[in-house]
Amino acid sequence: MTELTWQKSTYSQEASSCVNIATAPDGTIRLRESDDPEVTLSTTRTQLGTLIRAVKNTRL
């Protein structure tokens, strides 16, 4: 398996509970949480973009 290059979200705290993101060789986007790095989610750029837009447009 190819080793992924993970990047930490700029919105994550310094200590823990960081969100990491990487692009896999097949072009999919991988997401993981730093406290449990063995568990990853796989998505596409389009799907991730849709999620980010929805979160940004949600009013609490």
mmJSON file of the N, C-alpha and C atoms, coordinates in Angstrom:
{"data_MODEL":{"atom_site":{
"group_PDB":["ATOM","ATOM","ATOM","ATOM","ATOM","ATOM","ATOM","ATOM","ATOM","ATOM","ATOM","ATOM","ATOM","ATOM","ATOM","ATOM","ATOM","ATOM","ATOM","ATOM","ATOM","ATOM","ATOM","ATOM","ATOM","ATOM","ATOM","ATOM","ATOM","ATOM","ATOM","ATOM","ATOM","ATOM","ATOM","ATOM","ATOM","ATOM","ATOM","ATOM","ATOM","ATOM","ATOM","ATOM","ATOM","ATOM","ATOM","ATOM","ATOM","ATOM","ATOM","ATOM","ATOM","ATOM","ATOM","ATOM","ATOM","ATOM","ATOM","ATOM","ATOM","ATOM","ATOM","ATOM","ATOM","ATOM","ATOM","ATOM","ATOM","ATOM","ATOM","ATOM","ATOM","ATOM","ATOM","ATOM","ATOM","ATOM","ATOM","ATOM","ATOM","ATOM","ATOM","ATOM","ATOM","ATOM","ATOM","ATOM","ATOM","ATOM","ATOM","ATOM","ATOM","ATOM","ATOM","ATOM","ATOM","ATOM","ATOM","ATOM","ATOM","ATOM","ATOM","ATOM","ATOM","ATOM","ATOM","ATOM","ATOM","ATOM","ATOM","ATOM","ATOM","ATOM","ATOM","ATOM","ATOM","ATOM","ATOM","ATOM","ATOM","ATOM","ATOM","ATOM","ATOM","ATOM","ATOM","ATOM","ATOM","ATOM","ATOM","ATOM","ATOM","ATOM","ATOM","ATOM","ATOM","ATOM","ATOM","ATOM","ATOM","ATOM","ATOM","ATOM","ATOM","ATOM","ATOM","ATOM","ATOM","ATOM","ATOM","ATOM","ATOM","ATOM","ATOM","ATOM","ATOM","ATOM","ATOM","ATOM","ATOM","ATOM","ATOM","ATOM","ATOM","ATOM","ATOM","ATOM","ATOM","ATOM","ATOM","ATOM","ATOM","ATOM","ATOM","ATOM","ATOM","ATOM","ATOM","ATOM"],
"id":[1,2,3,4,5,6,7,8,9,10,11,12,13,14,15,16,17,18,19,20,21,22,23,24,25,26,27,28,29,30,31,32,33,34,35,36,37,38,39,40,41,42,43,44,45,46,47,48,49,50,51,52,53,54,55,56,57,58,59,60,61,62,63,64,65,66,67,68,69,70,71,72,73,74,75,76,77,78,79,80,81,82,83,84,85,86,87,88,89,90,91,92,93,94,95,96,97,98,99,100,101,102,103,104,105,106,107,108,109,110,111,112,113,114,115,116,117,118,119,120,121,122,123,124,125,126,127,128,129,130,131,132,133,134,135,136,137,138,139,140,141,142,143,144,145,146,147,148,149,150,151,152,153,154,155,156,157,158,159,160,161,162,163,164,165,166,167,168,169,170,171,172,173,174,175,176,177,178,179,180],
"type_symbol":["N","C","C","N","C","C","N","C","C","N","C","C","N","C","C","N","C","C","N","C","C","N","C","C","N","C","C","N","C","C","N","C","C","N","C","C","N","C","C","N","C","C","N","C","C","N","C","C","N","C","C","N","C","C","N","C","C","N","C","C","N","C","C","N","C","C","N","C","C","N","C","C","N","C","C","N","C","C","N","C","C","N","C","C","N","C","C","N","C","C","N","C","C","N","C","C","N","C","C","N","C","C","N","C","C","N","C","C","N","C","C","N","C","C","N","C","C","N","C","C","N","C","C","N","C","C","N","C","C","N","C","C","N","C","C","N","C","C","N","C","C","N","C","C","N","C","C","N","C","C","N","C","C","N","C","C","N","C","C","N","C","C","N","C","C","N","C","C","N","C","C","N","C","C","N","C","C","N","C","C"],
"label_atom_id":["N","CA","C","N","CA","C","N","CA","C","N","CA","C","N","CA","C","N","CA","C","N","CA","C","N","CA","C","N","CA","C","N","CA","C","N","CA","C","N","CA","C","N","CA","C","N","CA","C","N","CA","C","N","CA","C","N","CA","C","N","CA","C","N","CA","C","N","CA","C","N","CA","C","N","CA","C","N","CA","C","N","CA","C","N","CA","C","N","CA","C","N","CA","C","N","CA","C","N","CA","C","N","CA","C","N","CA","C","N","CA","C","N","CA","C","N","CA","C","N","CA","C","N","CA","C","N","CA","C","N","CA","C","N","CA","C","N","CA","C","N","CA","C","N","CA","C","N","CA","C","N","CA","C","N","CA","C","N","CA","C","N","CA","C","N","CA","C","N","CA","C","N","CA","C","N","CA","C","N","CA","C","N","CA","C","N","CA","C","N","CA","C","N","CA","C","N","CA","C","N","CA","C","N","CA","C","N","CA","C"],
"label_alt_id":[null,null,null,null,null,null,null,null,null,null,null,null,null,null,null,null,null,null,null,null,null,null,null,null,null,null,null,null,null,null,null,null,null,null,null,null,null,null,null,null,null,null,null,null,null,null,null,null,null,null,null,null,null,null,null,null,null,null,null,null,null,null,null,null,null,null,null,null,null,null,null,null,null,null,null,null,null,null,null,null,null,null,null,null,null,null,null,null,null,null,null,null,null,null,null,null,null,null,null,null,null,null,null,null,null,null,null,null,null,null,null,null,null,null,null,null,null,null,null,null,null,null,null,null,null,null,null,null,null,null,null,null,null,null,null,null,null,null,null,null,null,null,null,null,null,null,null,null,null,null,null,null,null,null,null,null,null,null,null,null,null,null,null,null,null,null,null,null,null,null,null,null,null,null,null,null,null,null,null,null],
"label_comp_id":["MET","MET","MET","THR","THR","THR","GLU","GLU","GLU","LEU","LEU","LEU","THR","THR","THR","TRP","TRP","TRP","GLN","GLN","GLN","LYS","LYS","LYS","SER","SER","SER","THR","THR","THR","TYR","TYR","TYR","SER","SER","SER","GLN","GLN","GLN","GLU","GLU","GLU","ALA","ALA","ALA","SER","SER","SER","SER","SER","SER","CYS","CYS","CYS","VAL","VAL","VAL","ASN","ASN","ASN","ILE","ILE","ILE","ALA","ALA","ALA","THR","THR","THR","ALA","ALA","ALA","PRO","PRO","PRO","ASP","ASP","ASP","GLY","GLY","GLY","THR","THR","THR","ILE","ILE","ILE","ARG","ARG","ARG","LEU","LEU","LEU","ARG","ARG","ARG","GLU","GLU","GLU","SER","SER","SER","ASP","ASP","ASP","ASP","ASP","ASP","PRO","PRO","PRO","GLU","GLU","GLU","VAL","VAL","VAL","THR","THR","THR","LEU","LEU","LEU","SER","SER","SER","THR","THR","THR","THR","THR","THR","ARG","ARG","ARG","THR","THR","THR","GLN","GLN","GLN","LEU","LEU","LEU","GLY","GLY","GLY","THR","THR","THR","LEU","LEU","LEU","ILE","ILE","ILE","ARG","ARG","ARG","ALA","ALA","ALA","VAL","VAL","VAL","LYS","LYS","LYS","ASN","ASN","ASN","THR","THR","THR","ARG","ARG","ARG","LEU","LEU","LEU"],
"label_asym_id":["A","A","A","A","A","A","A","A","A","A","A","A","A","A","A","A","A","A","A","A","A","A","A","A","A","A","A","A","A","A","A","A","A","A","A","A","A","A","A","A","A","A","A","A","A","A","A","A","A","A","A","A","A","A","A","A","A","A","A","A","A","A","A","A","A","A","A","A","A","A","A","A","A","A","A","A","A","A","A","A","A","A","A","A","A","A","A","A","A","A","A","A","A","A","A","A","A","A","A","A","A","A","A","A","A","A","A","A","A","A","A","A","A","A","A","A","A","A","A","A","A","A","A","A","A","A","A","A","A","A","A","A","A","A","A","A","A","A","A","A","A","A","A","A","A","A","A","A","A","A","A","A","A","A","A","A","A","A","A","A","A","A","A","A","A","A","A","A","A","A","A","A","A","A","A","A","A","A","A","A"],
"label_entity_id":["1","1","1","1","1","1","1","1","1","1","1","1","1","1","1","1","1","1","1","1","1","1","1","1","1","1","1","1","1","1","1","1","1","1","1","1","1","1","1","1","1","1","1","1","1","1","1","1","1","1","1","1","1","1","1","1","1","1","1","1","1","1","1","1","1","1","1","1","1","1","1","1","1","1","1","1","1","1","1","1","1","1","1","1","1","1","1","1","1","1","1","1","1","1","1","1","1","1","1","1","1","1","1","1","1","1","1","1","1","1","1","1","1","1","1","1","1","1","1","1","1","1","1","1","1","1","1","1","1","1","1","1","1","1","1","1","1","1","1","1","1","1","1","1","1","1","1","1","1","1","1","1","1","1","1","1","1","1","1","1","1","1","1","1","1","1","1","1","1","1","1","1","1","1","1","1","1","1","1","1"],
"label_seq_id":[1,1,1,2,2,2,3,3,3,4,4,4,5,5,5,6,6,6,7,7,7,8,8,8,9,9,9,10,10,10,11,11,11,12,12,12,13,13,13,14,14,14,15,15,15,16,16,16,17,17,17,18,18,18,19,19,19,20,20,20,21,21,21,22,22,22,23,23,23,24,24,24,25,25,25,26,26,26,27,27,27,28,28,28,29,29,29,30,30,30,31,31,31,32,32,32,33,33,33,34,34,34,35,35,35,36,36,36,37,37,37,38,38,38,39,39,39,40,40,40,41,41,41,42,42,42,43,43,43,44,44,44,45,45,45,46,46,46,47,47,47,48,48,48,49,49,49,50,50,50,51,51,51,52,52,52,53,53,53,54,54,54,55,55,55,56,56,56,57,57,57,58,58,58,59,59,59,60,60,60],
"pdbx_PDB_ins_code":[null,null,null,null,null,null,null,null,null,null,null,null,null,null,null,null,null,null,null,null,null,null,null,null,null,null,null,null,null,null,null,null,null,null,null,null,null,null,null,null,null,null,null,null,null,null,null,null,null,null,null,null,null,null,null,null,null,null,null,null,null,null,null,null,null,null,null,null,null,null,null,null,null,null,null,null,null,null,null,null,null,null,null,null,null,null,null,null,null,null,null,null,null,null,null,null,null,null,null,null,null,null,null,null,null,null,null,null,null,null,null,null,null,null,null,null,null,null,null,null,null,null,null,null,null,null,null,null,null,null,null,null,null,null,null,null,null,null,null,null,null,null,null,null,null,null,null,null,null,null,null,null,null,null,null,null,null,null,null,null,null,null,null,null,null,null,null,null,null,null,null,null,null,null,null,null,null,null,null,null],
"Cartn_x":[0.833,0.0,0.882,0.501,1.25,1.06,2.145,2.089,1.509,0.507,-0.12,0.591,0.578,1.133,-0.023,-0.107,-1.218,-0.9,-1.921,-1.812,-2.849,-2.457,-3.378,-4.186,-5.449,-6.305,-5.781,-5.838,-5.405,-6.377,-7.566,-8.56,-8.441,-7.567,-7.414,-6.591,-6.866,-6.098,-4.695,-3.767,-2.386,-2.234,-2.998,-2.773,-3.36,-4.663,-5.284,-6.55,-7.246,-8.494,-8.302,-7.241,-6.938,-7.538,-8.006,-8.475,-7.328,-7.041,-5.986,-6.616,-5.97,-6.467,-5.298,-5.574,-4.553,-5.232,-4.467,-4.954,-4.305,-5.136,-4.642,-4.217,-3.399,-2.954,-4.099,-5.248,-6.393,-7.204,-6.757,-7.421,-8.477,-8.79,-9.773,-9.143,-10.002,-9.577,-9.779,-8.794,-8.889,-8.89,-9.741,-9.855,-9.662,-9.025,-8.888,-8.816,-9.07,-9.003,-7.748,-6.957,-5.64,-5.675,-6.76,-6.843,-7.049,-7.476,-7.703,-7.274,-5.964,-5.484,-5.66,-5.972,-6.176,-7.534,-8.46,-9.797,-9.806,-10.084,-10.109,-11.428,-11.81,-12.957,-12.431,-13.109,-12.724,-13.859,-13.511,-14.508,-13.89,-14.693,-14.191,-14.085,-13.385,-13.273,-14.654,-15.489,-16.829,-17.656,-17.652,-18.425,-17.92,-16.606,-16.04,-16.389,-16.326,-16.694,-18.148,-19.019,-20.433,-20.626,-19.942,-20.033,-19.543,-18.413,-17.852,-18.794,-19.348,-20.305,-21.539,-22.034,-23.22,-22.934,-21.77,-21.411,-21.267,-20.625,-20.447,-21.774,-22.762,-24.039,-25.058,-24.681,-25.581,-25.49,-26.627,-26.678,-27.134,-26.418,-26.78,-27.562],
"Cartn_y":[-1.181,0.0,1.251,2.241,3.484,4.321,4.872,5.758,7.1,7.574,8.852,9.986,11.161,12.354,13.121,13.071,13.684,15.126,15.974,17.381,17.655,18.437,18.796,20.018,20.006,21.155,22.38,23.532,24.772,25.196,24.603,24.925,24.029,23.035,22.112,22.749,22.338,22.776,22.19,22.757,22.277,20.91,20.633,19.435,18.157,18.059,16.814,17.113,16.045,16.152,16.903,16.589,17.234,16.441,17.145,16.519,16.517,15.348,15.218,14.87,15.332,15.084,14.671,13.775,13.328,12.952,13.04,12.586,11.239,10.25,8.906,8.843,7.857,7.716,7.592,7.078,6.944,8.234,9.305,10.598,10.85,9.829,10.056,10.839,11.479,12.243,11.368,11.331,10.557,11.524,11.243,12.039,11.126,11.645,10.893,11.873,11.344,12.135,11.68,12.609,12.277,11.326,11.304,10.409,8.951,8.701,7.338,7.26,7.38,7.496,6.256,5.118,3.907,3.898,4.736,4.821,5.992,5.701,6.764,6.736,7.901,8.04,8.333,7.831,8.062,8.791,9.824,10.604,11.157,11.815,12.469,13.968,14.646,16.108,16.767,16.257,16.818,16.65,15.453,15.192,16.018,16.125,16.918,18.39,18.882,20.269,20.55,19.597,19.735,19.797,18.935,18.942,20.267,20.75,22.003,23.169,23.237,24.316,24.237,23.035,22.861,23.312,22.951,23.354,24.871,25.478,26.928,27.68,27.091,27.747,27.452,26.602,26.245,27.29,27.771,28.742,28.024,28.238,27.611,28.555],
"Cartn_z":[0.0,0.0,0.0,-0.787,-0.894,0.365,0.864,2.028,1.604,2.319,2.001,2.72,2.107,2.727,3.352,4.671,5.398,5.74,5.66,6.045,7.122,8.124,9.201,8.796,9.125,8.87,9.615,8.978,9.634,10.722,10.745,11.772,13.0,12.969,14.088,15.203,16.42,17.574,17.493,18.239,18.24,18.897,19.938,20.743,20.13,20.085,19.63,18.85,18.492,17.722,16.415,15.732,14.458,13.3,12.309,11.085,10.09,9.51,8.515,7.176,6.096,4.745,3.856,2.918,1.965,0.653,-0.421,-1.723,-2.021,-2.3,-2.612,-4.085,-4.447,-5.837,-6.848,-6.399,-7.312,-7.444,-6.774,-6.876,-5.816,-5.012,-3.956,-2.804,-2.041,-0.874,0.352,1.228,2.468,3.648,4.601,5.817,7.016,8.054,9.301,10.468,11.645,12.873,13.604,14.127,14.665,15.861,16.62,17.775,17.374,16.143,15.651,14.18,13.906,12.52,11.652,12.245,11.452,10.75,11.212,10.619,9.642,8.373,7.364,6.596,6.121,5.236,3.844,2.84,1.46,0.744,-0.012,-0.729,-2.006,-2.801,-4.007,-3.755,-4.627,-4.508,-4.59,-5.498,-5.669,-4.403,-3.835,-2.625,-1.445,-1.298,-0.208,-0.386,-1.617,-1.894,-1.557,-1.866,-1.535,-0.027,0.712,2.172,2.747,2.28,2.799,2.523,1.315,0.998,1.888,2.122,2.972,4.403,4.92,6.284,6.374,5.384,5.388,5.298,4.626,4.431,5.538,6.5,7.596,8.694,9.102,10.203,11.456,12.528,13.795,14.668],
"occupancy":[1.0,1.0,1.0,1.0,1.0,1.0,1.0,1.0,1.0,1.0,1.0,1.0,1.0,1.0,1.0,1.0,1.0,1.0,1.0,1.0,1.0,1.0,1.0,1.0,1.0,1.0,1.0,1.0,1.0,1.0,1.0,1.0,1.0,1.0,1.0,1.0,1.0,1.0,1.0,1.0,1.0,1.0,1.0,1.0,1.0,1.0,1.0,1.0,1.0,1.0,1.0,1.0,1.0,1.0,1.0,1.0,1.0,1.0,1.0,1.0,1.0,1.0,1.0,1.0,1.0,1.0,1.0,1.0,1.0,1.0,1.0,1.0,1.0,1.0,1.0,1.0,1.0,1.0,1.0,1.0,1.0,1.0,1.0,1.0,1.0,1.0,1.0,1.0,1.0,1.0,1.0,1.0,1.0,1.0,1.0,1.0,1.0,1.0,1.0,1.0,1.0,1.0,1.0,1.0,1.0,1.0,1.0,1.0,1.0,1.0,1.0,1.0,1.0,1.0,1.0,1.0,1.0,1.0,1.0,1.0,1.0,1.0,1.0,1.0,1.0,1.0,1.0,1.0,1.0,1.0,1.0,1.0,1.0,1.0,1.0,1.0,1.0,1.0,1.0,1.0,1.0,1.0,1.0,1.0,1.0,1.0,1.0,1.0,1.0,1.0,1.0,1.0,1.0,1.0,1.0,1.0,1.0,1.0,1.0,1.0,1.0,1.0,1.0,1.0,1.0,1.0,1.0,1.0,1.0,1.0,1.0,1.0,1.0,1.0,1.0,1.0,1.0,1.0,1.0,1.0],
"B_iso_or_equiv":[0.0,0.0,0.0,0.0,0.0,0.0,0.0,0.0,0.0,0.0,0.0,0.0,0.0,0.0,0.0,0.0,0.0,0.0,0.0,0.0,0.0,0.0,0.0,0.0,0.0,0.0,0.0,0.0,0.0,0.0,0.0,0.0,0.0,0.0,0.0,0.0,0.0,0.0,0.0,0.0,0.0,0.0,0.0,0.0,0.0,0.0,0.0,0.0,0.0,0.0,0.0,0.0,0.0,0.0,0.0,0.0,0.0,0.0,0.0,0.0,0.0,0.0,0.0,0.0,0.0,0.0,0.0,0.0,0.0,0.0,0.0,0.0,0.0,0.0,0.0,0.0,0.0,0.0,0.0,0.0,0.0,0.0,0.0,0.0,0.0,0.0,0.0,0.0,0.0,0.0,0.0,0.0,0.0,0.0,0.0,0.0,0.0,0.0,0.0,0.0,0.0,0.0,0.0,0.0,0.0,0.0,0.0,0.0,0.0,0.0,0.0,0.0,0.0,0.0,0.0,0.0,0.0,0.0,0.0,0.0,0.0,0.0,0.0,0.0,0.0,0.0,0.0,0.0,0.0,0.0,0.0,0.0,0.0,0.0,0.0,0.0,0.0,0.0,0.0,0.0,0.0,0.0,0.0,0.0,0.0,0.0,0.0,0.0,0.0,0.0,0.0,0.0,0.0,0.0,0.0,0.0,0.0,0.0,0.0,0.0,0.0,0.0,0.0,0.0,0.0,0.0,0.0,0.0,0.0,0.0,0.0,0.0,0.0,0.0,0.0,0.0,0.0,0.0,0.0,0.0],
"pdbx_formal_charge":[null,null,null,null,null,null,null,null,null,null,null,null,null,null,null,null,null,null,null,null,null,null,null,null,null,null,null,null,null,null,null,null,null,null,null,null,null,null,null,null,null,null,null,null,null,null,null,null,null,null,null,null,null,null,null,null,null,null,null,null,null,null,null,null,null,null,null,null,null,null,null,null,null,null,null,null,null,null,null,null,null,null,null,null,null,null,null,null,null,null,null,null,null,null,null,null,null,null,null,null,null,null,null,null,null,null,null,null,null,null,null,null,null,null,null,null,null,null,null,null,null,null,null,null,null,null,null,null,null,null,null,null,null,null,null,null,null,null,null,null,null,null,null,null,null,null,null,null,null,null,null,null,null,null,null,null,null,null,null,null,null,null,null,null,null,null,null,null,null,null,null,null,null,null,null,null,null,null,null,null],
"auth_seq_id":[1,1,1,2,2,2,3,3,3,4,4,4,5,5,5,6,6,6,7,7,7,8,8,8,9,9,9,10,10,10,11,11,11,12,12,12,13,13,13,14,14,14,15,15,15,16,16,16,17,17,17,18,18,18,19,19,19,20,20,20,21,21,21,22,22,22,23,23,23,24,24,24,25,25,25,26,26,26,27,27,27,28,28,28,29,29,29,30,30,30,31,31,31,32,32,32,33,33,33,34,34,34,35,35,35,36,36,36,37,37,37,38,38,38,39,39,39,40,40,40,41,41,41,42,42,42,43,43,43,44,44,44,45,45,45,46,46,46,47,47,47,48,48,48,49,49,49,50,50,50,51,51,51,52,52,52,53,53,53,54,54,54,55,55,55,56,56,56,57,57,57,58,58,58,59,59,59,60,60,60],
"auth_comp_id":["MET","MET","MET","THR","THR","THR","GLU","GLU","GLU","LEU","LEU","LEU","THR","THR","THR","TRP","TRP","TRP","GLN","GLN","GLN","LYS","LYS","LYS","SER","SER","SER","THR","THR","THR","TYR","TYR","TYR","SER","SER","SER","GLN","GLN","GLN","GLU","GLU","GLU","ALA","ALA","ALA","SER","SER","SER","SER","SER","SER","CYS","CYS","CYS","VAL","VAL","VAL","ASN","ASN","ASN","ILE","ILE","ILE","ALA","ALA","ALA","THR","THR","THR","ALA","ALA","ALA","PRO","PRO","PRO","ASP","ASP","ASP","GLY","GLY","GLY","THR","THR","THR","ILE","ILE","ILE","ARG","ARG","ARG","LEU","LEU","LEU","ARG","ARG","ARG","GLU","GLU","GLU","SER","SER","SER","ASP","ASP","ASP","ASP","ASP","ASP","PRO","PRO","PRO","GLU","GLU","GLU","VAL","VAL","VAL","THR","THR","THR","LEU","LEU","LEU","SER","SER","SER","THR","THR","THR","THR","THR","THR","ARG","ARG","ARG","THR","THR","THR","GLN","GLN","GLN","LEU","LEU","LEU","GLY","GLY","GLY","THR","THR","THR","LEU","LEU","LEU","ILE","ILE","ILE","ARG","ARG","ARG","ALA","ALA","ALA","VAL","VAL","VAL","LYS","LYS","LYS","ASN","ASN","ASN","THR","THR","THR","ARG","ARG","ARG","LEU","LEU","LEU"],
"auth_asym_id":["A","A","A","A","A","A","A","A","A","A","A","A","A","A","A","A","A","A","A","A","A","A","A","A","A","A","A","A","A","A","A","A","A","A","A","A","A","A","A","A","A","A","A","A","A","A","A","A","A","A","A","A","A","A","A","A","A","A","A","A","A","A","A","A","A","A","A","A","A","A","A","A","A","A","A","A","A","A","A","A","A","A","A","A","A","A","A","A","A","A","A","A","A","A","A","A","A","A","A","A","A","A","A","A","A","A","A","A","A","A","A","A","A","A","A","A","A","A","A","A","A","A","A","A","A","A","A","A","A","A","A","A","A","A","A","A","A","A","A","A","A","A","A","A","A","A","A","A","A","A","A","A","A","A","A","A","A","A","A","A","A","A","A","A","A","A","A","A","A","A","A","A","A","A","A","A","A","A","A","A"],
"auth_atom_id":["N","CA","C","N","CA","C","N","CA","C","N","CA","C","N","CA","C","N","CA","C","N","CA","C","N","CA","C","N","CA","C","N","CA","C","N","CA","C","N","CA","C","N","CA","C","N","CA","C","N","CA","C","N","CA","C","N","CA","C","N","CA","C","N","CA","C","N","CA","C","N","CA","C","N","CA","C","N","CA","C","N","CA","C","N","CA","C","N","CA","C","N","CA","C","N","CA","C","N","CA","C","N","CA","C","N","CA","C","N","CA","C","N","CA","C","N","CA","C","N","CA","C","N","CA","C","N","CA","C","N","CA","C","N","CA","C","N","CA","C","N","CA","C","N","CA","C","N","CA","C","N","CA","C","N","CA","C","N","CA","C","N","CA","C","N","CA","C","N","CA","C","N","CA","C","N","CA","C","N","CA","C","N","CA","C","N","CA","C","N","CA","C","N","CA","C","N","CA","C","N","CA","C","N","CA","C","N","CA","C"],
"pdbx_PDB_model_num":[1,1,1,1,1,1,1,1,1,1,1,1,1,1,1,1,1,1,1,1,1,1,1,1,1,1,1,1,1,1,1,1,1,1,1,1,1,1,1,1,1,1,1,1,1,1,1,1,1,1,1,1,1,1,1,1,1,1,1,1,1,1,1,1,1,1,1,1,1,1,1,1,1,1,1,1,1,1,1,1,1,1,1,1,1,1,1,1,1,1,1,1,1,1,1,1,1,1,1,1,1,1,1,1,1,1,1,1,1,1,1,1,1,1,1,1,1,1,1,1,1,1,1,1,1,1,1,1,1,1,1,1,1,1,1,1,1,1,1,1,1,1,1,1,1,1,1,1,1,1,1,1,1,1,1,1,1,1,1,1,1,1,1,1,1,1,1,1,1,1,1,1,1,1,1,1,1,1,1,1]
}}}
